[in-house]
Amino acid sequence: MMSAAEMLDRIFVTVPMLRVEMCGETVSISNVAAGTAKRCGPEILELLEYFREPRTLRSWLTRPGASPQNVPTAISHAFLIDVDQLVTAEVGPIGSATRVSELLAQEVRADTVIFGAPVDVASTGRGGARCGPMEIRKQMQLPFAAAGTAAGTVYLDFEMRRQYSGPPPSIADLGSVAGLAGEGMATYGPRITLLSEMILGSGAVPGMLGGDHSCTAFALEAHLRHWPALGILHFDAHHDLWPPAGPQFDYFTHANVFHRSLGSPMLKAIRQLGLRVFEAASAHRLQDDSRVSFFSARELQRMEPEAALAGLPRDIPYYLTFDIDCIDPIQAPETGTPLPGGLSYHQALDLVDYAAREFELVGWDIVEVGQASGAFNGAAGCAARLVRQLLLGNRPFEPLGAYTQPVSTSLRAPVDPASAARRQPQLDGLGIWTGSSH
């Protein structure tokens, strides 16, 4: 149990999506996800506004004229939450396991900060994407992320024929966004936005492991607030641009991921790669948007990465989102809405590698990886390799040449020639080996 003195220096933040209603001279506040509600004096609104930015309790209590009486109420009703309670730790972190408070206090510096979003409540296909972060972490093999790596270590990538040397990328893993039973994306999603904003504020690149594709909409919300201009590189079998069924609806699914993003003037371009869906649409609802372009999976079979990503502005940063159903389900079957065809694993790898080297990627995600039905999860295996390529980004490398190790003879005992001759098997006239085998 944490003492009151210890809590003073903990970092708290106002939970996003609180419901606030004025009731005469009081205010009713409720946290719908947590199922808590309380009527308070209007002065609590100043407290909640102050903690929209993560801050310590001590910073509030030492402000001139600050009132302490609403702090216990706000914490006990989950209106204010310790930032470390936003996530749950995961087994097998990618890189160094890091708390949110350590990131905010700049105790940990990282090139990339990874977090999981284990949720699939907005999926309309086969469930299981909530297991994606766990399944991908199981497949990750990152020797450059291991603690205590010896100086002078090089990393050999036989698939890409590369040898990486120099400082490896630094990676922190926050765990996964904590969820509540029965919670929908309307309350879960804003915590993805909040966590993404915190990572961007630390100067690191956020990397998200989904989860169904609706998670991306909330990560993009943070990026579109943070960057004055942004492009999106979208790998998918589906275009995910459907609007809600009508103006009276405001819901999130993995099929309307980019609908809100298109409403932002900060979005300058979106290139969609691997599309192959066939569907009906209302002609009167279709409109041209010069920011949107695509290449189908069939077209990409005959294209090099340079051509597939040609024509995009290079003076803006990009967010890369990869729905694993972009890859042929023969190679990545563990996903919610598989379609025949798609990119091969190696095509996807080449495209992601090119994007990571030629574009300024300021955030990324891999989504829609489902649970394994057998001993090996092909979708998670493909996803893990794509994550590794994104983490290596534009790290310098040399062509892979010599990779053999010298044979050590220091542990071999001296050999007596006469004894060796006695032990040497002999070939008799019938072509049969004779002699001692010991």
C-alpha positions as CSV (number, residue, x, y, z in Angstrom):
1,M,0.0,0.0,0.0
2,M,1.4,3.4,-1.0
3,S,1.7,6.0,1.7
4,A,0.3,9.5,1.3
5,A,3.8,10.9,1.2
6,E,4.8,8.5,-1.6
7,M,1.7,9.5,-3.6
8,L,2.7,13.1,-3.7
9,D,5.4,12.5,-6.3
10,R,3.5,10.0,-8.4
11,I,2.3,11.3,-11.8
12,F,-1.5,11.5,-12.3
13,V,-3.6,12.3,-15.3
14,T,-7.3,12.9,-15.9
15,V,-9.0,9.9,-17.4
16,P,-10.2,10.8,-20.9
17,M,-13.9,10.7,-21.8
18,L,-15.3,11.6,-18.3
19,R,-18.9,12.5,-18.5
20,V,-19.6,15.9,-16.9
21,E,-23.0,17.4,-16.3
22,M,-23.9,20.6,-14.5
23,C,-26.7,20.1,-12.0
24,G,-27.5,23.5,-10.5
25,E,-24.7,24.5,-8.2
26,T,-23.1,21.1,-8.3
27,V,-21.5,19.1,-11.1
28,S,-22.1,15.4,-11.8
29,I,-19.0,13.5,-13.0
30,S,-18.9,9.9,-14.1
31,N,-16.4,7.5,-15.4
32,V,-18.6,5.3,-17.6
33,A,-15.9,2.6,-18.2
34,A,-15.2,2.2,-14.5
35,G,-18.8,2.6,-13.5
36,T,-18.2,5.4,-11.0
37,A,-20.1,8.6,-10.5
38,K,-20.0,11.5,-8.0
39,R,-21.6,14.9,-7.4
40,C,-19.1,17.5,-6.5
41,G,-18.6,21.2,-6.1
42,P,-17.7,23.0,-9.4
43,E,-14.2,23.6,-8.1
44,I,-13.3,20.0,-9.0
45,L,-13.3,21.0,-12.7
46,E,-10.2,23.1,-12.2
47,L,-8.5,20.1,-10.7
48,L,-9.5,17.9,-13.6
49,E,-8.5,20.5,-16.2
50,Y,-5.1,20.9,-14.5
51,F,-4.4,17.1,-14.8
52,R,-5.2,16.9,-18.4
53,E,-1.4,17.1,-18.7
54,P,0.3,14.4,-16.6
55,R,1.6,16.0,-13.4
56,T,2.5,15.1,-9.8
57,L,0.1,15.6,-7.0
58,R,2.7,17.7,-5.3
59,S,2.6,20.2,-8.2
60,W,-1.1,20.7,-7.6
61,L,-1.0,20.9,-3.8
62,T,1.9,23.5,-3.8
63,R,0.0,25.9,-6.2
64,P,-1.2,29.1,-4.6
65,G,-4.8,28.8,-3.5
66,A,-5.0,25.1,-4.6
67,S,-7.7,23.1,-2.7
68,P,-6.7,19.6,-1.6
69,Q,-10.2,18.3,-0.6
70,N,-11.3,17.0,-4.1
71,V,-8.1,15.0,-4.7
72,P,-9.1,11.9,-2.7
73,T,-12.6,11.9,-4.4
74,A,-11.0,12.2,-7.8
75,I,-8.6,9.4,-7.2
76,S,-11.1,7.0,-5.4
77,H,-13.6,7.4,-8.2
78,A,-11.0,7.0,-11.0
79,F,-11.4,10.5,-12.3
80,L,-7.7,10.9,-11.8
81,I,-5.4,7.9,-12.4
82,D,-1.8,7.1,-11.8
83,V,-0.2,7.0,-15.2
84,D,1.3,3.6,-14.5
85,Q,-2.2,2.2,-14.2
86,L,-2.9,3.0,-17.8
87,V,-1.0,-0.1,-18.9
88,T,-0.4,-3.7,-17.7
89,A,3.1,-5.3,-17.9
90,E,3.6,-8.0,-20.5
91,V,5.6,-11.2,-20.4
92,G,8.5,-11.0,-22.9
93,P,8.8,-7.3,-23.4
94,I,10.4,-6.0,-26.6
95,G,13.4,-4.1,-25.4
96,S,13.5,-2.8,-21.9
97,A,10.3,-3.1,-19.7
98,T,9.5,0.6,-18.9
99,R,6.8,2.3,-16.8
100,V,4.9,5.3,-18.1
101,S,6.1,7.4,-15.2
102,E,9.8,6.6,-16.1
103,L,9.2,7.7,-19.6
104,L,7.5,11.0,-18.5
105,A,10.2,11.7,-15.9
106,Q,12.8,11.1,-18.7
107,E,14.4,8.4,-16.7
108,V,14.4,6.2,-19.8
109,R,15.3,7.5,-23.3
110,A,14.3,5.4,-26.3
111,D,14.2,5.7,-30.1
112,T,11.0,3.7,-30.1
113,V,8.4,3.1,-27.4
114,I,6.2,0.0,-27.9
115,F,2.8,-0.7,-26.4
116,G,0.0,-3.2,-27.0
117,A,-3.7,-2.7,-27.6
118,P,-5.2,-6.1,-26.8
119,V,-8.8,-5.4,-27.9
120,D,-11.1,-6.6,-30.7
121,V,-14.5,-5.3,-29.7
122,A,-14.7,-3.3,-32.9
123,S,-14.0,-6.2,-35.2
124,T,-16.8,-7.5,-37.5
125,G,-14.9,-10.6,-38.5
126,R,-13.5,-13.6,-36.7
127,G,-12.4,-12.6,-33.2
128,G,-8.9,-13.1,-31.7
129,A,-7.1,-9.8,-32.5
130,R,-7.0,-9.1,-28.8
131,C,-4.3,-11.8,-28.6
132,G,-2.2,-10.0,-31.2
133,P,0.3,-8.2,-28.8
134,M,0.9,-11.4,-26.9
135,E,1.3,-13.5,-30.1
136,I,3.7,-11.0,-31.7
137,R,5.8,-10.7,-28.6
138,K,6.2,-14.5,-28.5
139,Q,7.8,-14.4,-32.0
140,M,10.1,-11.5,-31.5
141,Q,13.8,-12.3,-31.6
142,L,15.8,-9.1,-31.2
143,P,19.4,-9.7,-30.2
144,F,20.1,-6.0,-30.5
145,A,17.5,-5.3,-27.8
146,A,19.0,-7.6,-25.2
147,A,20.5,-6.1,-22.1
148,G,24.2,-6.2,-21.6
149,T,25.1,-6.7,-25.3
150,A,28.9,-6.7,-25.7
151,A,30.5,-3.7,-27.4
152,G,31.6,-4.4,-30.9
153,T,28.7,-6.8,-31.5
154,V,27.4,-6.9,-35.1
155,Y,24.1,-8.2,-36.2
156,L,23.8,-10.5,-39.3
157,D,20.6,-10.4,-41.3
158,F,20.9,-13.2,-43.9
159,E,17.5,-12.6,-45.4
160,M,18.4,-9.0,-46.4
161,R,22.1,-9.8,-46.8
162,R,23.1,-7.1,-44.3
163,Q,25.5,-6.6,-41.5
164,Y,24.4,-4.0,-39.0
165,S,27.0,-2.4,-36.8
166,G,27.2,0.7,-34.7
167,P,24.8,1.6,-31.9
168,P,21.6,-0.5,-32.1
169,P,18.2,1.2,-31.7
170,S,17.0,1.7,-28.2
171,I,13.6,0.2,-27.5
172,A,11.3,0.6,-24.5
173,D,8.1,-1.5,-23.9
174,L,5.3,0.0,-21.8
175,G,3.2,-3.2,-21.8
176,S,-0.4,-3.0,-23.0
177,V,-3.2,-0.5,-22.5
178,A,-5.4,-1.8,-19.7
179,G,-9.0,-2.5,-20.4
180,L,-12.1,-3.2,-18.4
181,A,-14.6,-6.1,-18.9
182,G,-17.3,-5.1,-21.5
183,E,-15.6,-1.8,-22.4
184,G,-16.1,-0.4,-25.9
185,M,-13.8,1.6,-28.1
186,A,-15.5,4.9,-27.2
187,T,-13.8,4.8,-23.8
188,Y,-10.9,2.4,-24.4
189,G,-9.7,4.2,-27.5
190,P,-9.0,7.6,-25.9
191,R,-6.5,5.9,-23.6
192,I,-4.6,4.8,-26.8
193,T,-4.6,8.5,-27.9
194,L,-3.4,9.6,-24.4
195,L,-0.6,7.1,-24.3
196,S,0.4,8.0,-27.9
197,E,0.5,11.7,-27.0
198,M,2.8,10.9,-24.0
199,I,5.2,9.0,-26.2
200,L,5.3,11.7,-28.8
201,G,5.9,14.2,-26.1
202,S,9.0,12.2,-24.9
203,G,10.5,12.5,-28.4
204,A,10.2,8.8,-29.2
205,V,8.4,7.0,-32.0
206,P,5.3,5.2,-30.8
207,G,4.9,1.6,-32.1
208,M,1.6,-0.1,-31.4
209,L,0.8,-3.8,-31.5
210,G,-2.9,-4.4,-32.1
211,G,-5.7,-5.3,-31.5
212,D,-8.2,-4.8,-34.3
213,H,-7.7,-2.0,-36.8
214,S,-10.0,0.5,-35.0
215,C,-7.1,1.1,-32.6
216,T,-5.2,2.9,-35.4
217,A,-7.9,5.6,-35.5
218,F,-7.0,6.7,-31.9
219,A,-3.3,6.6,-32.4
220,L,-3.7,8.7,-35.5
221,E,-5.7,11.2,-33.5
222,A,-2.7,11.9,-31.4
223,H,-0.4,12.2,-34.4
224,L,-2.7,14.6,-36.3
225,R,-2.7,16.8,-33.2
226,H,1.0,16.6,-32.8
227,W,2.3,17.1,-36.4
228,P,1.4,20.2,-38.6
229,A,1.3,17.8,-41.6
230,L,1.1,14.0,-41.8
231,G,0.9,11.3,-44.4
232,I,-0.3,7.7,-43.9
233,L,1.1,4.5,-45.5
234,H,-1.7,1.9,-45.2
235,F,-1.2,-1.8,-45.9
236,D,-4.4,-3.7,-46.0
237,A,-6.8,-5.9,-48.0
238,H,-9.6,-3.5,-47.2
239,H,-9.7,0.3,-47.6
240,D,-11.3,0.9,-44.1
241,L,-12.8,4.2,-45.3
242,W,-16.4,3.5,-44.7
243,P,-18.3,6.3,-42.9
244,P,-20.8,5.5,-40.1
245,A,-24.2,4.4,-41.3
246,G,-25.7,7.9,-40.7
247,P,-25.1,11.2,-38.9
248,Q,-26.9,9.9,-35.8
249,F,-24.2,7.2,-35.4
250,D,-20.8,7.7,-33.8
251,Y,-19.1,4.4,-33.5
252,F,-15.8,2.8,-34.3
253,T,-15.2,-0.4,-36.2
254,H,-12.2,-1.8,-38.0
255,A,-13.9,-0.7,-41.3
256,N,-14.0,3.0,-40.7
257,V,-10.5,3.5,-39.3
258,F,-9.6,6.5,-41.6
259,H,-13.0,8.2,-41.9
260,R,-12.2,10.7,-39.1
261,S,-8.6,11.2,-40.3
262,L,-9.9,12.4,-43.6
263,G,-11.6,15.3,-41.8
264,S,-8.3,16.6,-40.5
265,P,-6.6,19.3,-42.6
266,M,-3.3,18.0,-41.2
267,L,-3.7,14.8,-43.3
268,K,-1.9,15.5,-46.6
269,A,-1.7,12.0,-48.2
270,I,-2.7,8.4,-47.7
271,R,-1.3,5.6,-49.9
272,Q,-3.1,2.3,-49.6
273,L,-1.3,-0.9,-50.6
274,G,-2.6,-4.4,-51.1
275,L,-6.3,-3.7,-51.5
276,R,-8.3,-6.6,-53.0
277,V,-11.8,-6.3,-51.6
278,F,-14.9,-6.4,-53.8
279,E,-18.0,-4.6,-52.4
280,A,-21.1,-2.5,-53.2
281,A,-21.3,1.2,-52.5
282,S,-23.9,4.0,-52.9
283,A,-22.8,6.0,-55.9
284,H,-24.0,9.3,-54.5
285,R,-21.8,8.9,-51.4
286,L,-18.6,8.5,-53.5
287,Q,-16.4,11.5,-53.9
288,D,-12.9,12.3,-55.1
289,D,-10.2,13.1,-52.6
290,S,-6.8,13.9,-54.1
291,R,-5.1,12.9,-50.9
292,V,-6.1,9.2,-51.3
293,S,-4.4,6.8,-53.7
294,F,-4.0,3.0,-53.8
295,F,-2.3,0.0,-55.5
296,S,-4.1,-3.3,-55.4
297,A,-2.4,-6.5,-54.3
298,R,-2.6,-7.7,-58.0
299,E,-0.9,-4.5,-59.3
300,L,1.9,-4.8,-56.7
301,Q,2.9,-8.2,-58.0
302,R,4.5,-6.4,-60.9
303,M,5.9,-3.4,-59.0
304,E,9.1,-2.5,-57.2
305,P,8.8,-0.7,-53.9
306,E,10.0,2.6,-55.4
307,A,7.1,2.6,-57.9
308,A,4.6,1.5,-55.2
309,L,5.4,4.5,-53.1
310,A,6.2,7.0,-55.9
311,G,4.4,10.4,-56.1
312,L,4.0,10.9,-52.3
313,P,5.3,14.2,-50.8
314,R,8.6,13.6,-49.1
315,D,8.7,16.8,-47.0
316,I,6.2,15.5,-44.4
317,P,6.4,12.7,-41.8
318,Y,4.4,9.5,-42.1
319,Y,2.5,7.0,-40.0
320,L,2.6,3.4,-41.2
321,T,-0.2,1.0,-40.4
322,F,-0.1,-2.6,-41.4
323,D,-3.1,-4.8,-41.2
324,I,-1.8,-8.4,-41.4
325,D,-4.6,-9.4,-43.8
326,C,-2.6,-7.5,-46.4
327,I,-0.4,-10.7,-46.6
328,D,-1.7,-13.8,-48.4
329,P,-3.6,-15.9,-45.8
330,I,-1.6,-18.9,-47.0
331,Q,1.3,-17.3,-45.2
332,A,-0.6,-15.4,-42.5
333,P,-3.9,-17.2,-41.8
334,E,-4.4,-16.0,-38.2
335,T,-6.5,-12.9,-38.9
336,G,-10.1,-11.9,-38.7
337,T,-11.1,-11.2,-42.3
338,P,-8.8,-13.1,-44.7
339,L,-9.1,-12.7,-48.5
340,P,-7.6,-14.8,-51.2
341,G,-4.3,-13.5,-52.7
342,G,-2.4,-10.7,-51.2
343,L,1.2,-9.8,-50.8
344,S,3.8,-12.4,-50.1
345,Y,5.7,-12.1,-46.9
346,H,8.8,-11.0,-48.9
347,Q,6.9,-8.4,-50.9
348,A,5.6,-6.9,-47.6
349,L,9.1,-7.0,-46.1
350,D,10.6,-5.2,-49.1
351,L,7.9,-2.5,-49.1
352,V,8.1,-1.9,-45.3
353,D,11.9,-1.8,-45.5
354,Y,11.8,0.7,-48.3
355,A,9.3,2.9,-46.4
356,A,11.4,2.8,-43.2
357,R,14.5,3.9,-45.1
358,E,13.1,6.4,-47.5
359,F,10.3,8.1,-45.4
360,E,10.3,9.8,-42.1
361,L,8.2,7.3,-40.1
362,V,7.1,9.0,-36.8
363,G,4.8,6.2,-35.7
364,W,3.6,2.7,-36.8
365,D,1.4,-0.2,-35.9
366,I,0.8,-3.8,-36.8
367,V,-2.8,-4.9,-36.3
368,E,-5.3,-7.8,-36.8
369,V,-3.0,-10.6,-35.8
370,G,-5.2,-13.4,-34.3
371,Q,-4.5,-16.3,-32.0
372,A,-2.7,-19.3,-33.1
373,S,-4.7,-22.4,-33.9
374,G,-1.7,-24.7,-33.9
375,A,1.9,-24.7,-32.7
376,F,3.0,-21.9,-34.9
377,N,1.3,-18.5,-35.6
378,G,2.2,-17.6,-39.2
379,A,0.6,-14.1,-39.0
380,A,2.5,-13.3,-35.8
381,G,5.7,-14.6,-37.3
382,C,5.3,-12.3,-40.3
383,A,4.3,-9.4,-38.0
384,A,7.3,-9.9,-35.8
385,R,9.7,-9.7,-38.8
386,L,8.0,-6.5,-40.0
387,V,8.3,-5.0,-36.6
388,R,12.0,-5.8,-36.6
389,Q,12.4,-4.0,-39.9
390,L,10.6,-1.0,-38.6
391,L,12.8,-0.9,-35.5
392,L,15.9,-1.0,-37.6
393,G,14.6,1.8,-39.7
394,N,17.4,3.7,-41.3
395,R,20.2,2.2,-39.3
396,P,23.4,2.0,-41.4
397,F,24.5,-1.4,-42.6
398,E,27.1,-3.1,-44.9
399,P,26.6,-5.9,-47.3
400,L,26.9,-9.2,-45.5
401,G,30.2,-10.8,-46.4
402,A,32.3,-13.0,-44.1
403,Y,30.2,-14.6,-41.3
404,T,32.2,-17.6,-40.2
405,Q,33.9,-17.8,-36.8
406,P,37.5,-19.0,-36.3
407,V,37.8,-22.5,-35.0
408,S,39.3,-22.7,-31.6
409,T,41.9,-25.4,-30.9
410,S,42.8,-24.3,-27.4
411,L,40.6,-26.9,-25.7
412,R,41.9,-29.9,-27.7
413,A,44.2,-32.3,-25.8
414,P,47.6,-33.2,-27.3
415,V,47.5,-36.3,-29.4
416,D,50.0,-39.1,-29.1
417,P,50.8,-40.3,-32.8
418,A,51.3,-44.0,-31.8
419,S,48.0,-44.0,-29.8
420,A,46.2,-42.4,-32.7
421,A,47.4,-45.1,-35.1
422,R,46.1,-47.9,-32.8
423,R,42.7,-46.2,-32.7
424,Q,42.5,-45.6,-36.4
425,P,39.9,-48.0,-38.0
426,Q,41.2,-50.1,-40.9
427,L,39.4,-51.2,-44.1
428,D,39.6,-54.9,-44.7
429,G,39.4,-56.7,-48.1
430,L,35.6,-56.8,-48.0
431,G,35.3,-53.0,-47.6
432,I,34.3,-53.3,-43.9
433,W,35.7,-51.0,-41.3
434,T,37.5,-52.9,-38.5
435,G,39.2,-51.9,-35.3
436,S,38.2,-50.4,-32.0
437,S,35.4,-47.8,-32.0
438,H,36.5,-46.4,-28.6
